[in-house]
Every structure is written in structure tokens, then in C-alpha cells.
Amino acid sequence: MKNKWFVIVNPTSGNGTSKKKWPLIFKELTKQKFDFEYVFTAYEKHSIKLVQNAIKQGFIKFICVGGDGTLHNIVNAVLILNPINISEIKVGIIPIGTGNDWVKTYKISKDYKKAIQIIKAEHTIKQDIGKITLLKSKTVFFFNNLAGIGFDGYVVNKVHKYKNLGFLAYLTGALVSLTSYKKAMLEISFNNEVIKDKTLMLLIGLCEFSGGGMKLTKNVHPTDGLFDISYIKKITLFTILGNIPGLFNGNITSHKLVKNYKTSELNIKVLDTEKTYIQADGELIGSGNFNVSLLPKAIQFIIPKNS
């Protein structure tokens, strides 16, 4: 099984684009002489079970045909199982999603033929991964791109309504939600520092892009052993509207209302009773108190040589 690929296809990715494109992707994989098995996911998080079963069968090479959510589930499948041969496991992606944020850091093409050529070359990078532990339930989640609590999670909870808008879904959700969101009282501890205040948003980043191409964290490097933190106490709708280009070119992170930090560990306490959503890679994972730690170079991804 070591040279055979296991392909996970999420037929709902990209508002159903994945299912429509699969015959073309299948044809191209065959043309490029991939030895592979494939399976369609049938329900949310089905890919976790599929990947873990495949690892137990001996597969170490995986291709994700889907978006950020599917890739997130594959990463969680590997790290929850934590097999003894985890260092041999490789994950490639043919990006077909709404945001396609993770691939932007590595300049992986959304053209399926080019994405398959990248996978064929098998050039890899071992990337840092974030680990979130929800303290009440002791549940663990992993993330490969960006996690957040506060307004960020609130928007993710709303954004499914705007999925048909593609990469603008998050921005639309943010603009619509800003006036209705109630800030949470958080106590954030890291690097012997404590921030205790009403907080709009805390972002914990590993890679460069989120929210459909926005650059909301500063000095990002996915293999430096550190999270890039953006802390925003408050911001107005007027300020966001005046800085929309800055959301996408990264200048927003230099705004006086945004505080930037580097750390490998955080503890977050929610000090009021309002439900405060936590998101990881655009997936809602829960609410309440949690810890975040960094797993250095934990997963091997296939990326272009020049990225």
C-alpha cells in the first residue's frame, strides 16, 4: 500500500463543484499513472473515519479533493490516530472549496491538472499544527491554518448562509454580523502576559490566509514553531469598510486597533456566560475555556517546489 494513493472526495465541496469535476480529476489521475483508490464522503466528518481506516490498511499517501474543511478533517484523522509511522504520511490537495485558504500560502493551483502535477512530484514540507483542548469536555481538535474565538467564530456560525458567494462569504458575514455581535470577556494568558478584557476577536494563525483570502495575522511562518496572534479589542463597521483592501493585503494587521504577538502556547478563559464560539480552519468546534499548544512540524504536506 505504500505507493498507492488514497483519495478522499468531498462531493459537497465548492457548492457541489467537487462532484461535477471528479470524472475529469479521475481521468487525469489515471492519465498521470497514479495507482489509487478513491472514496466519496457521505456525511460531515466522514473523512476522519475513512482516513483512519486507510492508515490501518497501510496507506501513507493521501489526496484531498475538497476545501479547507475536508483538509482539516484529514489532518485531525491522522493526529487523533497518531500512528507510529506518522512521519511517513503525506497529504496532497486538489483544492475545490469555497475559501481555499490553506493552499494560498503555498501557491497550490486551483487548476486540477496543475494540482495533480504538484502531487505527482511529491515535494513535501513538514508543517506546524495547532492543538486545541476544550477544558470542559477534554475534547481535542487540531488545526493546520487558523483558529479563533469571539467575532471570528460568530461569523463562521453565520457564514453558511452566504456560501454561494464563494470567497466573499466570510466578508459578507462579517459586515452583516458586526452590529449584532456582543463582545466576550476573555482572560488570555501567554508568554507570562495576561490580557483580561472585553474582546472582539482573538486569532491564532499558522498560515497566511483565512476568511476567503484575508491576511489577518502578521509575520506568518508555518514552520517556525510559533503561532502568530492577532488580538482585537474593538473595531467599528466604519473602520472595517475603510480598510477592506487592508484585510486582503495584510495592512490591517498594522492598524493601531490590532495587537500582534508570537507564542507557542495560550490559555483562554471565558469570563461571562455568553456562548462564545471557537472555530478552527473555518469549522466550529465548541465554546468555553480552552488551551492551545503547537505541535512543531507535525504533518507532511505536498507543496510546489518553488513555494
C-alpha atoms as one frame of an Amber mdcrd trajectory, in Angstrom:
protein
   0.000   0.000   0.000   2.987   2.331   0.453   2.969   3.516  -3.161  -0.809
   3.542  -3.564  -2.761   6.758  -3.063  -5.946   7.042  -1.041  -8.159   9.768
  -2.498 -10.889  11.379  -0.361 -13.531  13.209  -2.402 -15.954  15.540  -0.651
 -18.815  15.798  -3.184 -20.292  18.875  -1.475 -17.099  20.987  -1.630 -17.321
  24.185  -3.635 -21.125  24.048  -3.602 -21.047  20.692  -5.406 -18.195  21.548
  -7.821 -16.153  18.649  -6.452 -18.746  16.072  -7.535 -19.047  17.631 -11.014
 -15.279  17.749 -11.552 -14.498  14.293 -10.200 -14.792  12.483 -13.594 -12.177
  14.885 -15.017  -9.936  14.505 -11.952 -10.270  10.707 -12.113  -9.283  10.778
 -15.785  -6.248  12.986 -15.092  -5.036  10.839 -12.164  -5.304   7.779 -14.420
  -3.529   9.596 -17.272  -0.667  10.568 -14.944  -0.388   6.878 -13.908  -1.433
   7.229 -10.269  -2.166   3.944  -8.523  -5.101   4.939  -6.342  -8.289   4.067
  -4.548 -10.976   6.689  -4.023 -13.983   7.159  -1.812 -16.691   9.811  -1.517
 -17.537  11.208   1.892 -21.183  10.598   2.776 -21.629  12.850   5.802 -19.857
  15.520   7.854 -16.521  14.323   9.274 -16.856  11.003   7.404 -13.334  11.641
   6.087 -11.920  11.167   9.615 -13.148   7.579   9.737 -12.135   6.897   6.111
  -8.571   8.149   6.594  -8.057   6.280   9.861  -9.272   3.030   8.286  -6.964
   3.613   5.312  -3.948   4.177   7.598  -4.751   0.916   9.394  -4.775  -0.805
   5.972  -1.265   0.542   5.292  -1.890   3.681   3.222   0.535   6.554   3.793
  -0.260   8.763   0.753  -3.468  10.798   0.756  -5.111  13.199  -1.685  -7.825
  15.577  -0.515 -10.338  16.557  -3.214 -12.188  19.326  -1.424 -11.722  22.528
   0.543 -10.336  23.720   3.855 -12.909  21.761   5.886 -12.047  18.450   4.231
  -8.316  19.049   4.706  -8.953  19.966   8.355 -10.727  16.636   8.878  -7.900
  14.673   7.238  -5.324  16.383   9.497  -7.473  15.580  12.539  -7.852  11.961
  11.405  -4.071  11.494  11.252  -3.248  13.254  14.517  -6.082  11.722  16.559
  -4.962   8.245  15.435  -1.266   9.220  15.825   0.111   6.078  14.131   3.711
   5.006  14.723   4.533   5.765  11.067   3.073   9.302  11.171   6.335  10.778
   9.810   5.838   8.783   6.574   2.308  10.058   5.909   1.934  12.592   3.089
  -1.108  14.731   2.328  -1.725  16.446  -1.012  -4.704  18.518  -2.079  -6.697
  19.213  -5.225  -8.416  22.386  -3.977 -12.142  22.615  -4.645 -13.736  24.629
  -1.872 -15.395  27.925  -1.011 -12.410  29.699   0.528  -9.425  27.516  -0.452
  -7.387  29.445   2.106  -4.702  26.969   3.176  -3.482  26.373  -0.403  -2.884
  30.110  -0.935   0.068  30.114   1.497   1.840  27.522  -0.665   0.578  28.786
  -4.050  -1.064  25.446  -4.882  -3.002  25.920  -8.113  -6.803  25.633  -8.202
  -6.375  24.161 -11.695  -6.847  20.436 -11.006  -4.300  19.374 -13.646  -1.596
  21.588 -12.124  -2.533  20.469  -8.600  -2.145  16.836  -9.680   1.289  17.604
 -11.188   2.340  19.080  -7.826   1.187  15.915  -6.032   2.996  13.736  -8.605
   6.316  15.453  -7.770   5.842  14.644  -4.048   7.850  17.627  -2.795   6.902
  17.960   0.884   7.107  20.303   3.836   6.627  19.358   7.481   4.267  21.997
   8.856   3.460  23.068  12.410  -0.025  22.164  13.646  -2.138  23.719  16.382
  -3.771  21.631  19.115  -6.876  22.914  20.920  -8.081  21.262  24.117 -11.595
  22.205  25.266 -11.282  22.094  29.038 -14.872  21.217  29.968 -15.174  18.171
  27.707 -11.427  17.410  27.382 -12.058  17.157  23.624  -9.051  17.749  21.369
  -9.042  19.350  17.909  -6.161  20.105  15.572  -5.838  22.920  13.043  -3.471
  23.496  10.129  -4.383  27.055   9.136  -6.019  29.380  11.663  -8.231  29.238
  14.748 -10.133  31.979  16.513 -12.559  32.858  19.275 -15.065  35.668  19.545
 -16.303  37.535  16.500 -14.410  35.168  14.187 -16.330  32.147  15.492 -19.583
  34.120  15.440 -19.083  34.869  11.726 -18.253  31.230  10.928 -21.528  30.301
  12.624 -23.375  32.686  10.275 -21.362  32.277   7.086 -23.072  29.119   5.781
 -25.934  31.376   4.657 -23.574  33.111   2.235 -21.652  30.078   0.890 -22.943
  30.759  -2.626 -20.891  33.990  -2.597 -17.659  31.968  -2.614 -14.615  33.770
  -1.208 -16.742  36.814  -0.307 -18.871  34.715   2.065 -16.762  35.497   5.151
 -16.508  39.232   4.412 -20.273  39.437   3.842 -20.926  37.502   7.056 -18.557
  39.805   8.969 -20.160  43.015   7.747 -23.662  41.710   8.460 -22.697  40.393
  11.916 -20.629  43.250  13.330 -23.564  45.269  14.652 -25.247  42.273  16.347
 -22.172  40.697  17.997 -21.724  41.142  21.751 -18.067  41.143  22.839 -16.967
  38.441  25.257 -14.985  38.953  28.446 -11.846  36.867  27.965  -8.734  36.181
  30.005  -5.923  35.290  27.591  -2.623  34.067  29.070   0.617  33.570  27.110
   4.339  34.420  27.403   3.847  35.424  31.089   1.350  38.038  29.893  -2.365
  38.235  30.718  -4.986  40.138  28.705  -8.265  40.419  30.597 -10.852  42.500
  28.768 -13.966  42.623  26.632 -12.638  41.209  23.378 -13.873  41.406  19.825
 -11.619  38.724  18.397  -8.548  36.585  19.033  -6.929  34.927  16.005  -4.301
  32.177  16.261  -2.575  31.690  12.919  -0.169  29.224  11.347  -0.607  30.060
   7.665  -1.100  33.320   5.811  -4.724  33.413   4.615  -8.194  32.907   6.082
 -11.769  34.047   5.514 -11.590  33.702   1.721  -8.171  35.256   1.133  -7.858
  37.734   4.020  -4.472  38.239   5.704  -5.402  38.736   9.349  -2.202  37.656
  11.127   1.285  39.180  10.837   4.752  37.688  10.208   3.323  34.238   9.474
   5.673  31.293   9.028   4.109  27.803   9.165   7.335  26.056  10.266   8.838
  28.463  12.829   7.368  26.761  15.902   5.236  29.780  16.819   1.653  30.938
  16.400   1.008  34.401  15.008  -1.582  36.092  17.222  -3.870  38.975  16.317
  -5.800  40.449  19.227  -8.563  42.973  18.539 -10.330  44.577  21.482 -12.741
  46.611  19.359 -13.316  47.799  15.803 -16.199  49.617  14.145 -18.062  48.802
  10.951 -16.842  52.146   9.591 -13.200  51.170  10.275 -13.629  47.819   8.509
 -15.324  49.422   5.492 -12.459  51.904   5.293  -9.867  49.113   5.441 -11.311
  46.419   3.157  -8.167  46.384   0.927  -6.103  46.039   4.117  -7.997  42.877
   5.040  -6.696  41.224   1.878  -3.182  42.710   1.613  -2.333  42.336   5.307
  -2.114  46.042   6.160  -4.972  45.637   8.660  -2.534  43.832  10.992  -0.577
  47.101  11.345  -3.685  49.080  12.369  -3.466  50.632  15.848  -6.501  48.583
  16.968  -4.759  45.262  16.177  -2.147  43.872  18.577   0.288  41.233  17.258
   2.116  38.587  19.261   4.152  35.392  18.781   3.782  32.403  21.097   3.611
  28.596  21.104   1.018  28.220  23.869  -2.111  30.046  25.082  -4.743  29.588
  27.767  -8.140  31.202  27.210 -10.861  31.604  29.824 -14.346  32.903  29.008
 -15.376  35.033  31.985 -19.021  35.707  31.101 -21.963  33.437  30.424 -22.498
  34.339  26.766 -21.816  31.459  24.377 -18.555  32.301  22.622 -17.815  30.243
  19.528 -14.398  28.773  18.759 -13.513  27.998  15.148 -10.614  26.003  13.717
  -9.902  26.174   9.972 -13.399  27.593   9.438 -15.085  24.737  11.346 -16.992
  25.406  14.576 -15.579  23.199  17.327 -17.296  24.401  20.513 -17.241  27.109
  23.167 -15.913  27.796  26.651 -12.414  27.658  28.179  -9.604  26.085  26.160
  -5.840  25.687  25.841  -3.847  25.928  22.605  -0.432  24.365  22.030   1.778
  23.996  18.974   2.995  20.683  17.542   6.161  21.522  15.565   6.453  20.042
  12.052   3.717  17.517  12.808   2.249  16.809   9.353   3.892  16.346   5.958
   2.111  18.210   3.142   2.844  18.037  -0.575   3.513  21.529  -1.942   5.132
  23.097  -5.045   8.941  23.201  -5.033   9.037  26.959  -5.501   6.594  27.902
  -2.708
